[in-house]
């Protein structure tokens, strides 16, 4: 009989049947979306993450997100989704296989399924990873302090790749959330879920930044440094391998202005990153190799090595960009006269656009002309990894609830919305 390691709650090795029994026993326990107990537990979890996270880390950012004021906003947004005669309730069991390279996504997706009242079943890789271990430790610490909050409805398990185990756990779910590159998603999709269940996938994506060259040059020196610091926070976490981190910078404006702004910006970025980001020798060699291959395959017109931590590859045309990337502080660069030049380039592989110096009306017009075929989120530079209930075009507050329509002609419809009790 196959076993998994249950790390939340910390029960050690259980057979798949034993885990299935525990999940099944949790199902009859009702939990309304946004119950008082779960919000208290989430707030306590966020506080502990903030205190234990390294200053400026994504765990600390996530802890800041999980605060009482933010939960009030989420609850208001949830209430705004409801209409008379439609009852919202938890879907049941939300099974999640998060990415290994971006640990906070584990709690981001957990949070949205938790506040909507679902049971959470999360698979982690069998190999121990520091960031994931930190999340598990914090979760168990808070669970001991708040036993009524959520622990009995969250199951985090570890096991090495095993299709039979994944199939057995997938058979329990009402919603399955998959994160990974395209090959991973294709392989996991071959594992069936129950016919009534729904699947949500977050596949491999690409992100980019657009900067007004004139807007950048008009900044004071301290203003330029602040923008560079925000861009650094977007770019270098997770070795630039998370989908929402920028890999392409597009300067908007006349060519001479872009040519003036670009090297100044990267010089400041190289100085800032050199004291904060360590690029190991192997990564430096990999970047050099990747840059040479990109020169041959993707029409690179220039290579600028500002430091071991920053390499910039200039492009004469965007349509040859393959979106392949080596990480570790490498950027593609393109000069465009106006934002609309990107209309023919961006595709459904492009997830997030960060920007500086462009008015909202221009961004809104650009997004409208895309007609929903590309770009899931447009945010200012510095918010590439900001957390939200809307991710890759999915509104998770809606995806994790079931809607029951109730119609009648004589009696008023009673519609419970947000629980005020446990």
C-alpha positions in Angstrom: 0.0 0.0 0.0 1.4 3.4 -1.0 2.1 6.0 1.7 2.5 9.7 1.8 4.1 11.9 4.5 1.4 14.1 6.1 3.2 17.3 7.3 0.0 19.3 8.1 -1.2 18.1 10.4 2.2 16.6 11.4 1.1 13.0 11.4 4.0 11.4 9.6 3.5 8.5 7.1 -0.1 7.5 6.3 -1.4 5.2 3.7 -3.4 6.7 0.9 -6.5 5.0 2.3 -5.9 6.5 5.8 -5.5 10.0 4.3 -8.6 9.5 2.2 -10.6 8.5 5.3 -9.4 11.7 7.1 -10.4 13.9 4.2 -13.8 12.1 4.0 -14.5 12.7 7.7 -13.8 16.4 7.3 -16.4 16.8 4.5 -19.6 16.7 6.6 -18.3 19.5 8.9 -20.0 22.7 7.5 -18.0 25.9 7.1 -19.5 29.0 5.6 -17.3 31.3 3.4 -15.6 34.0 5.4 -16.4 32.5 8.8 -15.1 34.3 11.9 -12.9 31.4 12.9 -11.1 31.0 9.6 -10.5 34.7 9.2 -8.9 34.8 12.7 -6.8 31.8 11.8 -5.6 33.4 8.5 -4.8 36.7 10.3 -2.7 34.9 12.9 -1.0 32.9 10.2 -0.2 36.1 8.3 1.2 37.8 11.4 3.5 34.8 12.1 4.7 34.7 8.5 5.5 38.5 8.7 7.5 38.1 11.9 9.4 35.0 10.7 10.1 36.0 7.1 13.3 37.7 6.0 12.9 41.4 5.6 11.5 42.1 2.1 11.0 38.5 1.3 7.9 37.1 -0.4 6.9 35.3 2.8 6.9 38.7 4.6 4.9 40.2 1.7 2.4 37.5 1.9 2.1 38.0 5.7 1.4 41.6 5.1 -1.3 40.7 2.6 -3.0 38.4 5.1 -4.1 41.1 7.5 -7.5 42.0 8.8 -8.1 45.0 6.6 -7.4 42.9 3.5 -9.8 40.2 4.6 -12.5 42.9 4.9 -11.8 44.0 1.3 -12.0 40.3 0.1 -15.3 39.8 2.0 -16.7 42.9 0.4 -15.6 41.7 -3.0 -17.1 38.3 -2.3 -20.4 39.9 -1.3 -20.4 42.0 -4.4 -20.4 38.8 -6.5 -23.7 37.6 -5.1 -27.1 38.2 -6.6 -30.6 37.5 -5.2 -31.7 34.0 -5.5 -28.2 32.5 -5.8 -26.6 30.8 -2.8 -22.8 30.6 -2.6 -21.3 27.7 -0.7 -17.9 25.9 -0.6 -17.2 23.5 -3.5 -15.8 20.8 -1.1 -12.2 19.6 -1.5 -9.7 21.8 -3.4 -6.7 19.7 -4.4 -3.6 21.8 -5.2 -0.2 20.9 -6.7 1.7 24.2 -6.4 5.1 25.0 -8.1 8.3 24.2 -6.3 10.1 27.3 -7.3 7.7 29.9 -5.9 6.8 28.8 -2.4 4.4 31.7 -1.5 2.0 30.4 -4.2 1.3 27.5 -1.9 -0.3 29.8 0.7 -1.8 32.2 -1.8 -3.9 29.5 -3.4 -4.5 27.9 0.0 -5.8 31.3 1.3 -8.4 31.7 -1.4 -9.7 28.2 -0.9 -9.7 28.6 2.9 -11.7 31.8 3.1 -14.3 30.3 0.8 -14.7 27.5 3.3 -13.2 24.5 1.4 -11.1 21.5 2.5 -7.6 21.9 1.2 -5.5 19.0 0.0 -2.0 20.2 -1.1 0.8 18.1 -2.5 4.5 19.1 -1.9 7.5 17.3 -3.5 9.2 14.6 -1.5 12.4 16.6 -1.5 12.7 19.1 1.4 12.9 22.7 0.3 13.7 25.5 2.8 10.9 28.0 1.9 8.3 25.3 1.8 9.6 23.9 5.1 9.3 27.3 6.6 5.6 27.6 5.6 4.8 24.2 7.0 6.5 25.0 10.3 4.7 28.3 10.6 1.4 26.7 9.7 1.8 24.0 12.4 2.8 26.5 15.0 -0.3 28.6 14.4 -2.5 25.5 14.3 -1.5 24.7 17.8 -2.5 28.1 19.0 -5.8 28.2 16.9 -7.1 24.6 16.9 -10.6 25.7 15.9 -9.5 27.8 13.0 -8.6 25.5 10.1 -6.2 22.7 10.9 -8.8 19.9 10.6 -9.6 21.0 7.1 -6.1 21.4 5.7 -4.0 18.4 4.6 -0.5 19.1 3.3 1.3 16.0 2.1 4.7 15.1 0.7 5.5 12.4 -1.8 7.8 11.9 -4.8 6.3 11.7 -8.2 3.8 8.9 -8.2 0.9 8.9 -10.7 -1.1 6.3 -8.7 -1.0 8.4 -5.5 -1.8 11.6 -7.5 -4.7 9.8 -9.1 -6.1 8.5 -5.8 -5.9 12.0 -4.3 -7.3 13.6 -7.4 -10.3 11.3 -7.1 -11.2 13.1 -3.9 -11.3 16.6 -5.3 -14.1 18.9 -6.3 -11.6 21.4 -7.7 -8.0 20.6 -8.8 -5.5 23.4 -9.1 -2.3 22.7 -11.1 0.8 24.8 -11.4 3.7 24.0 -13.6 5.4 24.3 -17.0 3.5 23.2 -20.1 4.9 19.6 -20.0 4.0 19.2 -16.3 0.4 20.4 -16.9 0.0 18.1 -19.9 1.2 15.1 -17.9 -1.0 15.9 -14.9 -4.0 16.4 -17.0 -3.9 12.8 -18.1 -4.7 11.9 -14.5 -8.5 12.1 -14.3 -10.7 14.0 -11.8 -14.3 13.1 -11.0 -16.7 14.2 -13.8 -18.4 16.9 -11.6 -15.1 18.4 -10.5 -13.5 21.3 -12.3 -9.8 21.9 -13.2 -7.9 25.1 -13.0 -4.4 25.3 -14.5 -1.6 27.9 -14.1 0.9 26.9 -16.9 4.2 28.4 -17.9 3.9 32.1 -18.7 6.1 35.1 -19.6 6.0 38.6 -18.3 7.4 42.0 -19.4 7.9 45.6 -18.4 7.2 48.8 -20.3 8.9 52.0 -19.3 8.3 55.5 -20.7 11.9 56.7 -21.5 10.9 60.3 -21.1 9.2 59.6 -17.9 12.3 57.9 -16.5 14.6 60.6 -17.6 12.4 63.3 -16.0 12.8 61.7 -12.5 15.3 63.1 -10.0 18.3 60.9 -9.1 16.6 59.6 -5.9 13.4 58.9 -8.0 15.4 56.9 -10.4 17.0 54.9 -7.6 13.5 54.2 -6.1 12.3 52.9 -9.5 15.4 50.7 -9.8 14.8 49.3 -6.3 11.2 48.5 -7.2 12.3 46.8 -10.5 14.9 44.8 -8.6 12.2 43.5 -6.3 10.2 42.4 -9.3 13.1 40.8 -11.2 15.5 39.0 -8.9 13.4 36.9 -6.6 13.3 33.2 -7.3 16.3 33.7 -9.7 13.9 35.4 -12.2 12.2 32.0 -12.9 8.7 32.8 -11.6 6.3 33.4 -14.5 5.3 36.9 -13.2 8.8 38.2 -13.1 9.9 40.5 -16.0 12.2 39.0 -18.7 11.7 41.6 -21.4 11.9 45.4 -21.0 10.3 47.6 -23.6 11.3 51.3 -23.6 8.5 53.5 -25.0 9.5 56.7 -26.8 11.7 58.1 -29.6 14.8 56.0 -30.3 17.3 58.7 -29.1 15.5 59.1 -25.8 15.3 55.3 -25.3 19.0 55.0 -26.0 19.8 57.6 -23.4 17.5 56.2 -20.7 18.4 52.5 -21.1 22.1 52.4 -20.1 21.6 54.8 -17.2 18.8 52.6 -15.8 20.7 49.4 -16.1 23.9 50.9 -14.6 21.9 51.8 -11.5 20.3 48.4 -11.5 23.7 46.6 -11.7 25.0 48.7 -8.8 21.9 47.9 -6.7 21.8 44.2 -7.5 25.6 43.6 -7.0 25.2 44.1 -3.2 22.0 42.1 -2.9 22.0 39.2 -5.4 24.7 36.6 -5.8 25.0 35.0 -9.2 27.0 31.9 -8.9 29.8 31.1 -11.4 27.7 28.3 -13.0 24.8 30.7 -13.6 27.2 33.3 -15.1 28.5 30.8 -17.6 24.9 29.6 -18.4 23.9 33.2 -19.1 26.9 33.7 -21.4 26.0 30.5 -23.3 22.3 31.5 -23.4 23.2 34.9 -24.7 25.3 33.5 -27.5 22.6 31.1 -28.5 20.0 33.9 -28.4 22.2 36.0 -30.7 22.1 33.2 -33.3 18.5 32.2 -32.9 16.5 35.3 -31.8 18.1 38.2 -33.7 19.9 39.8 -30.8 21.5 43.0 -32.0 23.6 43.8 -28.9 24.9 42.2 -25.7 25.6 44.4 -22.7 27.1 42.7 -19.6 26.8 45.3 -16.8 27.9 42.9 -14.2 27.8 39.2 -13.3 24.3 39.9 -12.0 22.9 41.7 -15.1 23.1 40.9 -18.8 20.9 42.8 -21.3 20.2 41.6 -24.8 19.0 44.2 -27.3 16.5 43.2 -29.9 15.8 44.7 -33.3 12.5 43.0 -33.7 10.2 41.3 -31.2 8.7 38.6 -33.4 11.8 36.4 -33.1 11.6 36.3 -29.2 11.0 32.6 -28.2 10.3 33.5 -24.6 12.8 30.8 -23.5 14.9 32.1 -20.6 17.8 31.0 -18.4 17.0 33.2 -15.3 19.7 34.6 -13.1 19.6 38.3 -14.1 19.1 38.4 -17.9 16.8 40.8 -19.7 15.8 41.1 -23.3 15.3 44.8 -24.4 13.3 46.5 -27.2 12.7 50.1 -28.1 9.2 51.0 -29.3 7.8 54.4 -30.3 4.4 53.6 -28.7 2.8 50.9 -26.6 0.5 49.8 -29.4 3.6 48.3 -31.2 3.2 45.4 -28.8 -0.3 44.5 -30.0 1.0 42.0 -32.6 3.6 40.5 -30.3 1.9 39.6 -27.0 0.1 36.3 -26.8 -1.7 34.1 -24.4 1.8 33.1 -23.1 2.2 36.6 -21.7 0.9 36.9 -18.1 1.8 40.1 -16.5 2.8 43.6 -17.6 4.5 46.0 -15.2 4.8 49.6 -16.2 6.2 53.0 -15.3 5.3 56.5 -16.7 2.3 55.5 -18.9 -1.1 57.0 -18.2 -4.0 54.7 -17.3 -5.9 55.7 -20.4 -3.1 54.4 -22.6 -2.9 51.1 -20.7 -6.6 50.7 -20.8 -6.8 51.3 -24.5 -3.9 48.8 -25.1 -5.6 46.1 -23.0 -9.0 46.7 -24.8 -7.4 46.2 -28.2 -5.9 42.9 -27.1 -9.5 41.6 -26.8 -8.7 39.2 -24.0 -6.1 37.2 -25.9 -3.1 38.2 -23.8 -2.0 39.8 -20.5 -3.8 38.8 -17.4 -2.7 41.7 -15.1 -1.2 45.2 -15.5 0.5 46.6 -12.4 3.1 49.3 -11.6 6.7 48.3 -11.4 7.3 46.8 -7.9 4.1 44.8 -7.9 4.9 41.9 -10.2 4.5 39.5 -7.3 1.7 41.3 -5.5 -1.0 38.9 -4.3 -4.6 39.0 -5.4 -7.7 36.8 -5.7 -7.5 37.4 -9.4 -4.6 35.3 -10.9 -4.0 34.5 -14.6 -7.5 35.7 -15.4 -9.2 33.5 -12.8 -11.2 35.1 -10.0 -10.5 32.5 -7.3 -13.2 33.8 -5.0 -15.6 32.6 -7.7 -13.8 29.5 -8.8 -13.8 28.0 -5.3 -17.6 28.4 -4.6 -20.6 26.6 -5.9 -23.7 28.5 -6.9 -27.2 27.2 -6.1 -30.0 29.0 -7.8 -33.3 29.2 -5.7 -36.5 30.4 -7.3 -39.9 30.9 -5.8 -43.0 32.9 -6.3 -44.6 33.2 -2.9 -42.1 33.2 -0.1 -39.1 35.6 0.1 -35.8 33.9 -0.7 -33.5 33.4 2.3 -29.9 33.8 1.1 -27.2 33.3 3.7 -24.1 35.1 2.6 -21.1 35.5 4.9 -21.1 33.6 8.2 -20.8 35.6 11.4 -20.2 32.6 13.5 -17.8 29.7 13.5 
